[in-house]
Amino acid sequence: MLITNLHKQFKKKTVIITGHTGFKGSWLTAWLNLLEAKVIGISNDYVSSPSHYKLLKLKKVYNKKIDIRNFYSIKKIFKKYQPDFVFHLAAQSIVKKSYDQPLNTWSTNTIGTVHVLEALRQIKKKCIAVIITSDKAYENLEINKGYNENDRLGGKDPYSASKASADIAIKSYVDSFFSGKKNKVFIATARAGNVIGGGDWSLNRLIPDCIKSWSKKIKVIIRNPNSTRPWQHVLEVVYGYILLAINLHKNKTLHGEAFNFGPQNYQNYRVIALVKLMRNNWKNVFWKVLKSKRNNYKESSLLKLNSKKANIKLKWKSVLKFRETVFLVSDWYKNFYRDPKKIQELTINQIKEYQKIINSRY
């Protein structure tokens, strides 16, 4: 889809984004702001320091400091603004943290999603809602195949299980409350693989851990060097969310459907391959593989998604090569350490450059 068409779809439209100060949320907010949408952002706080969203200093974004677990406040916002589009990204997204704070993880990821679903019942006009869960919502059998949208949901750790439960809640609400002939709210679920990009400062994530260590000229600890991940740039995934919203607006048959957003199978790379490629863009890069097997939590060694459904029904595909993805990530962090005041300009330029790539490669 041409970028000019995106602008027509979102200009002056009211969009609620939960988790807008988070990693993916900040990129989505920046992009929709560029498309001249009226964005109402709901977040409990800045999720990290430094904060990508705070550095962006976006204008014309209505920031609402609300915990997604506060149902009455969420309901009030939805009822007041009557959005045209909703993107629900608010979540506790770290596996290790889900072991440390299981109650917070369940209440945020599952009950928080139910709050959004319940708040959508306040909408009196046509509204498109894209609810983001996770690739980890699938029961991971550690097999060499890409999981498709009909595969069994599940999860051993609190994060994965809470996301799978959110998916089940979404299906329940679609069938129970948003299926009548007079229904005006249309919902779809998005699941993505490992997303990397500038502005991610989360704890216990590979790229942030590397950048923080290398900026101090110390070794980064690599836990699982041979684990395979479907690495993809945040803009690939965010574009998938935007494209899903547009298609759902035009095609009601997508209502209640789930969509995977992941790179082609040949773009799955080991952790150590990503680290070595990052080395090309940084000086004084060192790492150490953690030999100890004593972990208080388990991580999946193989995660793959089948995105054929998004390819066919949404005409979405990942267009960046692995080297291009890693370069964009490295370039963002290098520029951050040079001059953080220019991050807004860099982020917007990366979005505009990606838009050009979309127009040339789709």
ROTORTOR-344160 format. One record per residue (C-alpha): x, y, z. Coordinates in pm, 1 decimal. Layout:
{atom {X; Y; Z}}
...
END
This chain:
{atom {0.0; 0.0; 0.0}}
{atom {133.6; 342.0; -96.2}}
{atom {215.4; 578.3; 188.7}}
{atom {-16.5; 844.4; 42.7}}
{atom {-302.8; 602.0; 104.4}}
{atom {-193.5; 559.0; 466.0}}
{atom {-213.1; 933.1; 515.5}}
{atom {-567.7; 942.7; 379.9}}
{atom {-672.3; 660.8; 613.2}}
{atom {-548.4; 822.1; 934.3}}
{atom {-550.7; 1199.6; 881.4}}
{atom {-767.5; 1363.0; 1149.8}}
{atom {-884.5; 1022.6; 1275.1}}
{atom {-899.2; 966.2; 1651.1}}
{atom {-664.4; 688.5; 1757.8}}
{atom {-619.7; 547.6; 2108.6}}
{atom {-288.1; 372.9; 2170.2}}
{atom {-235.2; 194.9; 2500.2}}
{atom {128.2; 152.1; 2596.9}}
{atom {225.4; 444.7; 2372.8}}
{atom {537.6; 525.2; 2575.7}}
{atom {677.5; 174.2; 2533.3}}
{atom {921.8; 54.4; 2270.2}}
{atom {679.9; -43.5; 1991.8}}
{atom {419.2; 202.4; 2115.2}}
{atom {652.8; 499.5; 2075.7}}
{atom {734.4; 406.3; 1714.2}}
{atom {364.5; 354.8; 1634.2}}
{atom {275.2; 687.3; 1796.7}}
{atom {548.1; 868.8; 1604.0}}
{atom {432.1; 718.6; 1274.0}}
{atom {62.5; 795.1; 1327.7}}
{atom {156.3; 1144.2; 1442.8}}
{atom {341.3; 1183.4; 1112.2}}
{atom {22.3; 1071.1; 934.9}}
{atom {-164.4; 1353.4; 1116.6}}
{atom {-386.0; 1130.9; 1328.4}}
{atom {-527.0; 1261.3; 1656.1}}
{atom {-349.7; 1029.9; 1899.5}}
{atom {-462.3; 972.1; 2258.0}}
{atom {-188.6; 781.4; 2436.5}}
{atom {-256.4; 576.5; 2748.4}}
{atom {39.7; 463.6; 2960.2}}
{atom {109.0; 423.3; 3327.8}}
{atom {452.3; 587.2; 3300.9}}
{atom {768.0; 595.0; 3094.7}}
{atom {882.4; 235.4; 3077.5}}
{atom {1254.8; 304.2; 3077.6}}
{atom {1521.2; 564.3; 3134.5}}
{atom {1621.4; 692.5; 2887.5}}
{atom {1279.7; 688.9; 2724.1}}
{atom {1240.5; 683.8; 2346.1}}
{atom {896.9; 840.5; 2373.3}}
{atom {1018.1; 1120.4; 2598.1}}
{atom {1306.2; 1195.6; 2360.6}}
{atom {1062.8; 1225.2; 2070.2}}
{atom {884.5; 1526.2; 2224.3}}
{atom {586.9; 1468.5; 1996.7}}
{atom {333.8; 1746.4; 1960.7}}
{atom {-41.0; 1698.5; 1922.0}}
{atom {-42.9; 1377.0; 2125.0}}
{atom {-284.0; 1367.1; 2419.4}}
{atom {-98.0; 1187.1; 2697.7}}
{atom {-311.0; 1012.6; 2959.4}}
{atom {-123.1; 869.5; 3255.9}}
{atom {-346.0; 573.4; 3339.1}}
{atom {-270.7; 219.7; 3450.9}}
{atom {-432.0; -31.0; 3214.6}}
{atom {-550.3; -215.8; 3527.0}}
{atom {-765.7; 85.4; 3622.8}}
{atom {-1084.2; -13.9; 3441.8}}
{atom {-1297.8; 286.9; 3527.4}}
{atom {-1038.0; 532.7; 3396.9}}
{atom {-989.2; 329.3; 3078.9}}
{atom {-1364.5; 311.0; 3025.7}}
{atom {-1396.6; 686.8; 3075.1}}
{atom {-1133.9; 764.9; 2810.2}}
{atom {-1293.1; 535.2; 2549.8}}
{atom {-1638.6; 675.7; 2618.4}}
{atom {-1516.6; 1036.2; 2595.5}}
{atom {-1306.2; 1016.9; 2279.4}}
{atom {-1505.4; 759.2; 2079.0}}
{atom {-1199.3; 651.4; 1876.5}}
{atom {-1193.7; 548.8; 1510.9}}
{atom {-898.0; 316.9; 1578.8}}
{atom {-754.9; 147.9; 1887.4}}
{atom {-413.4; -15.4; 1916.4}}
{atom {-367.4; -203.5; 2242.5}}
{atom {1.3; -255.4; 2322.7}}
{atom {14.1; -198.6; 2699.9}}
{atom {177.4; -502.4; 2857.7}}
{atom {438.7; -644.6; 3090.2}}
{atom {658.7; -781.3; 2813.1}}
{atom {965.8; -932.6; 2979.4}}
{atom {977.3; -1309.4; 3041.2}}
{atom {1221.7; -1290.0; 3332.4}}
{atom {1017.8; -1015.3; 3498.8}}
{atom {709.5; -1233.9; 3470.7}}
{atom {876.2; -1480.8; 3708.5}}
{atom {968.4; -1202.3; 3950.0}}
{atom {627.9; -1034.7; 3928.8}}
{atom {370.9; -1293.8; 3816.0}}
{atom {68.5; -1115.8; 3965.4}}
{atom {157.0; -790.5; 3789.7}}
{atom {213.8; -980.2; 3464.8}}
{atom {-121.9; -1158.1; 3475.4}}
{atom {-319.5; -853.0; 3583.5}}
{atom {-159.0; -633.0; 3317.1}}
{atom {-151.1; -871.6; 3022.8}}
{atom {-474.9; -1062.0; 3071.0}}
{atom {-702.3; -845.7; 3285.2}}
{atom {-567.7; -529.1; 3118.8}}
{atom {-673.4; -668.9; 2781.9}}
{atom {-1017.7; -753.1; 2921.4}}
{atom {-1045.3; -391.8; 3040.0}}
{atom {-979.9; -268.3; 2686.7}}
{atom {-1232.9; -514.9; 2544.6}}
{atom {-1492.9; -405.2; 2797.3}}
{atom {-1417.0; -37.5; 2726.3}}
{atom {-1473.8; -101.1; 2354.5}}
{atom {-1835.2; -174.1; 2441.1}}
{atom {-1869.5; 201.1; 2509.1}}
{atom {-1803.3; 287.4; 2145.7}}
{atom {-2112.1; 408.3; 1959.5}}
{atom {-1965.1; 432.9; 1608.2}}
{atom {-1750.6; 218.6; 1380.8}}
{atom {-1422.4; 141.5; 1553.4}}
{atom {-1129.7; -74.0; 1449.8}}
{atom {-925.1; -236.5; 1727.9}}
{atom {-592.8; -410.9; 1680.3}}
{atom {-488.4; -595.9; 1994.5}}
{atom {-126.6; -700.8; 2013.7}}
{atom {-44.5; -1020.1; 2199.3}}
{atom {277.9; -1214.7; 2130.1}}
{atom {444.4; -1493.1; 1932.4}}
{atom {499.9; -1654.1; 2272.0}}
{atom {124.9; -1707.4; 2304.2}}
{atom {173.6; -2029.8; 2107.4}}
{atom {251.4; -2351.4; 2291.0}}
{atom {616.7; -2384.5; 2194.8}}
{atom {702.6; -2744.2; 2108.4}}
{atom {1061.4; -2656.2; 2010.5}}
{atom {1007.7; -2791.8; 1661.2}}
{atom {1149.7; -2659.8; 1335.2}}
{atom {834.3; -2517.1; 1186.0}}
{atom {662.0; -2183.4; 1173.6}}
{atom {358.5; -2161.6; 1397.9}}
{atom {42.8; -2051.1; 1221.9}}
{atom {-258.2; -1873.5; 1364.2}}
{atom {-454.2; -2195.7; 1420.7}}
{atom {-186.4; -2366.8; 1626.4}}
{atom {-248.9; -2436.8; 1991.8}}
{atom {-201.2; -2153.3; 2238.9}}
{atom {-17.6; -2205.1; 2566.5}}
{atom {286.4; -2114.0; 2769.0}}
{atom {488.2; -2241.2; 3062.5}}
{atom {613.4; -1906.9; 3191.4}}
{atom {376.0; -1641.2; 3331.7}}
{atom {437.9; -1403.2; 3040.7}}
{atom {354.8; -1656.5; 2767.8}}
{atom {57.9; -1798.0; 2956.1}}
{atom {-84.6; -1452.6; 3027.6}}
{atom {-58.7; -1360.9; 2658.8}}
{atom {-224.1; -1686.6; 2551.6}}
{atom {-501.2; -1616.2; 2802.2}}
{atom {-544.6; -1266.1; 2659.0}}
{atom {-589.6; -1422.7; 2315.1}}
{atom {-861.1; -1651.0; 2451.4}}
{atom {-1033.6; -1354.7; 2617.7}}
{atom {-1032.4; -1164.2; 2287.5}}
{atom {-1200.5; -1453.5; 2106.8}}
{atom {-1456.6; -1480.2; 2385.0}}
{atom {-1548.5; -1110.4; 2363.3}}
{atom {-1572.2; -1120.0; 1983.6}}
{atom {-1811.3; -1415.2; 1999.8}}
{atom {-2009.3; -1288.9; 2298.8}}
{atom {-2038.4; -913.7; 2249.8}}
{atom {-1913.8; -808.1; 1905.2}}
{atom {-2082.1; -1053.2; 1669.7}}
{atom {-2431.8; -911.6; 1616.0}}
{atom {-2560.5; -759.9; 1292.3}}
{atom {-2553.0; -412.0; 1445.9}}
{atom {-2197.6; -452.4; 1573.8}}
{atom {-1979.0; -147.5; 1508.6}}
{atom {-1657.0; -262.4; 1675.2}}
{atom {-1424.0; -483.5; 1473.1}}
{atom {-1128.2; -655.4; 1636.5}}
{atom {-818.4; -838.3; 1515.7}}
{atom {-520.9; -982.3; 1699.3}}
{atom {-157.2; -934.8; 1602.8}}
{atom {132.6; -1161.1; 1704.5}}
{atom {493.4; -1075.1; 1623.4}}
{atom {834.4; -1234.5; 1655.5}}
{atom {1139.5; -1081.5; 1821.6}}
{atom {1132.4; -710.9; 1746.5}}
{atom {1447.0; -499.2; 1754.6}}
{atom {1505.6; -131.1; 1690.4}}
{atom {1626.8; 193.4; 1834.2}}
{atom {1477.9; 310.9; 2161.3}}
{atom {1448.2; -27.4; 2331.6}}
{atom {1606.2; -3.5; 2676.6}}
{atom {1429.0; -297.6; 2838.4}}
{atom {1616.5; -513.0; 3086.7}}
{atom {1722.3; -865.5; 2989.4}}
{atom {1690.1; -807.2; 2615.1}}
{atom {1979.1; -878.2; 2382.9}}
{atom {2017.0; -547.8; 2196.6}}
{atom {1974.3; -317.7; 2499.0}}
{atom {2212.4; -537.1; 2700.8}}
{atom {2473.0; -516.5; 2422.7}}
{atom {2440.4; -141.4; 2376.9}}
{atom {2454.6; -61.8; 2748.5}}
{atom {2765.6; -277.2; 2794.6}}
{atom {2948.3; -164.0; 2481.5}}
{atom {2882.1; 203.7; 2553.6}}
{atom {3077.6; 148.2; 2876.2}}
{atom {3340.2; -64.9; 2698.6}}
{atom {3263.1; -374.8; 2901.6}}
{atom {3172.2; -727.8; 2795.9}}
{atom {2809.2; -816.8; 2743.1}}
{atom {2689.2; -1147.5; 2884.7}}
{atom {2526.8; -1373.4; 2623.2}}
{atom {2297.1; -1633.4; 2777.6}}
{atom {2190.6; -1843.7; 2480.6}}
{atom {2418.8; -1780.1; 2180.7}}
{atom {2270.4; -2057.4; 1966.4}}
{atom {1904.9; -1973.2; 2021.5}}
{atom {1727.4; -1889.1; 1696.4}}
{atom {1501.3; -1587.1; 1671.6}}
{atom {1293.9; -1430.0; 1390.4}}
{atom {1466.7; -1092.2; 1418.6}}
{atom {1280.8; -807.4; 1253.5}}
{atom {1289.9; -430.8; 1275.4}}
{atom {1021.7; -257.1; 1478.6}}
{atom {901.4; -63.9; 1171.4}}
{atom {821.2; -389.4; 990.3}}
{atom {593.3; -494.4; 1273.6}}
{atom {437.2; -152.1; 1330.2}}
{atom {356.9; -131.4; 959.7}}
{atom {188.9; -470.1; 993.6}}
{atom {-30.9; -334.8; 1273.9}}
{atom {-122.7; -28.6; 1065.9}}
{atom {-195.2; -238.6; 758.6}}
{atom {-409.3; -477.3; 963.3}}
{atom {-616.5; -184.6; 1093.6}}
{atom {-673.3; -50.4; 742.3}}
{atom {-770.0; -389.7; 602.1}}
{atom {-1004.5; -458.8; 893.3}}
{atom {-1170.0; -122.0; 830.2}}
{atom {-1238.9; -223.0; 470.7}}
{atom {-1308.2; -592.6; 516.8}}
{atom {-1536.9; -705.7; 799.2}}
{atom {-1459.8; -1072.5; 730.0}}
{atom {-1127.0; -1020.1; 907.4}}
{atom {-1314.9; -949.7; 1229.5}}
{atom {-1199.4; -1181.7; 1508.3}}
{atom {-901.2; -1306.1; 1309.2}}
{atom {-541.8; -1335.5; 1435.8}}
{atom {-237.1; -1251.4; 1223.3}}
{atom {130.7; -1336.3; 1257.2}}
{atom {395.9; -1083.5; 1160.3}}
{atom {738.1; -1236.6; 1117.3}}
{atom {1022.4; -1247.6; 864.3}}
{atom {1075.9; -1519.9; 607.2}}
{atom {1217.1; -1845.9; 743.6}}
{atom {1556.3; -1781.8; 588.4}}
{atom {1580.4; -1464.8; 799.0}}
{atom {1588.1; -1652.5; 1128.7}}
{atom {1931.5; -1604.0; 1282.7}}
{atom {2109.5; -1721.2; 1593.7}}
{atom {2175.9; -1479.9; 1877.0}}
{atom {2550.6; -1497.7; 1819.3}}
{atom {2505.1; -1407.7; 1449.3}}
{atom {2323.0; -1089.5; 1547.3}}
{atom {2592.6; -995.5; 1799.0}}
{atom {2869.6; -1050.3; 1543.1}}
{atom {2691.7; -836.2; 1285.5}}
{atom {2641.2; -560.0; 1541.3}}
{atom {3017.7; -567.4; 1587.3}}
{atom {3062.5; -426.4; 1235.7}}
{atom {2908.0; -97.9; 1344.3}}
{atom {3066.9; -61.3; 1689.7}}
{atom {3419.7; -31.6; 1819.1}}
{atom {3547.6; -211.9; 2128.1}}
{atom {3285.8; -485.4; 2112.1}}
{atom {3327.5; -778.9; 2349.3}}
{atom {3104.8; -1053.9; 2482.4}}
{atom {3112.4; -1349.7; 2716.2}}
{atom {2893.1; -1659.1; 2692.7}}
{atom {2727.4; -1750.6; 3019.8}}
{atom {2826.8; -2111.2; 3087.4}}
{atom {2614.1; -2163.7; 3394.2}}
{atom {2285.5; -2346.4; 3335.2}}
{atom {2138.3; -2221.5; 3659.8}}
{atom {1850.4; -2004.1; 3551.1}}
{atom {1540.9; -1933.4; 3754.5}}
{atom {1344.0; -1915.5; 3434.3}}
{atom {1333.2; -2098.6; 3103.0}}
{atom {1373.6; -1944.4; 2758.9}}
{atom {1268.5; -2106.4; 2432.4}}
{atom {1558.3; -2190.4; 2204.6}}
{atom {1353.5; -2185.6; 1884.2}}
{atom {1070.5; -1949.2; 1792.5}}
{atom {936.0; -1921.0; 1439.6}}
{atom {619.1; -1774.1; 1291.8}}
{atom {438.8; -1851.6; 967.6}}
{atom {317.9; -1519.2; 823.9}}
{atom {157.1; -1656.8; 508.2}}
{atom {-187.3; -1540.2; 618.6}}
{atom {-69.5; -1176.7; 652.1}}
{atom {111.5; -1209.0; 318.4}}
{atom {-204.9; -1320.6; 139.2}}
{atom {-487.7; -1137.3; 315.0}}
{atom {-310.5; -811.8; 408.7}}
{atom {-46.0; -800.3; 135.2}}
{atom {209.3; -752.3; 412.6}}
{atom {565.0; -878.8; 401.1}}
{atom {893.8; -799.2; 571.0}}
{atom {1104.8; -603.0; 324.7}}
{atom {1425.7; -530.7; 515.1}}
{atom {1722.5; -760.5; 480.3}}
{atom {1885.6; -876.0; 801.6}}
{atom {2188.3; -652.2; 746.6}}
{atom {1963.5; -352.2; 682.0}}
{atom {1774.0; -420.6; 1001.9}}
{atom {2090.8; -444.3; 1209.2}}
{atom {2229.3; -127.1; 1049.2}}
{atom {1915.1; 72.3; 1134.5}}
{atom {1934.4; -48.0; 1494.2}}
{atom {2307.0; 24.3; 1528.8}}
{atom {2274.9; 364.1; 1362.7}}
{atom {1999.2; 469.8; 1602.7}}
{atom {2199.9; 385.3; 1914.2}}
{atom {2523.1; 533.8; 1777.9}}
{atom {2343.6; 861.7; 1712.1}}
{atom {2182.4; 850.8; 2054.7}}
{atom {2524.3; 846.1; 2221.5}}
{atom {2646.7; 1123.2; 1994.3}}
{atom {2356.5; 1359.3; 2060.2}}
{atom {2032.2; 1241.3; 2223.7}}
{atom {1869.0; 1576.2; 2138.7}}
{atom {1861.0; 1471.0; 1772.2}}
{atom {1675.0; 1143.9; 1831.8}}
{atom {1341.0; 1289.4; 1726.3}}
{atom {1485.4; 1385.6; 1388.4}}
{atom {1657.6; 1048.0; 1345.9}}
{atom {1346.2; 848.9; 1437.6}}
{atom {1127.6; 1043.7; 1195.1}}
{atom {1391.5; 1008.8; 922.6}}
{atom {1404.2; 631.4; 973.6}}
{atom {1024.3; 616.1; 941.7}}
{atom {1034.1; 824.8; 622.4}}
{atom {1315.0; 611.6; 480.4}}
{atom {1119.0; 295.2; 556.8}}
{atom {815.8; 445.8; 384.0}}
{atom {1026.9; 490.8; 71.2}}
{atom {1140.9; 127.6; 96.2}}
{atom {777.7; 13.4; 122.3}}
{atom {684.6; 204.0; -192.3}}
{atom {979.7; 60.5; -385.1}}
{atom {970.0; -304.2; -270.3}}
{atom {602.2; -387.4; -230.5}}
END
